[in-house]
């Protein structure tokens, strides 16, 4: 999966779910991701969002 905003910035190389395979609906999942920056630069900021059951997006976390 490539992450694109105006131009390609990063690539999601791997997404691994660490939680139990049949986690109950509403329970948090623990995942591990490897993201590779595709352009030279000093700063890459990541924001993690979820599409909730109400149809609204909710910011979960951010990192720089």
Residue pairs with C-beta under 8 A, 6 or more apart in sequence:
1 11
1 12
2 8
2 10
2 11
2 12
3 9
3 10
3 11
3 12
3 35
7 39
8 38
8 39
9 37
9 38
9 39
9 44
10 35
10 36
10 37
10 38
10 44
11 35
11 36
11 38
12 33
12 34
12 35
13 34
13 35
13 36
14 32
14 33
14 34
15 31
15 32
15 33
16 31
16 32
16 33
17 29
17 30
17 31
18 30
18 31
18 32
19 27
19 28
19 29
19 30
19 31
23 29
35 46
37 44
43 64
44 64
45 62
45 63
45 64
46 62
46 63
46 64
47 59
47 61
47 62
48 59
48 60
48 61
48 62
49 57
49 58
49 59
49 60
50 57
50 58
50 60
51 57
52 58
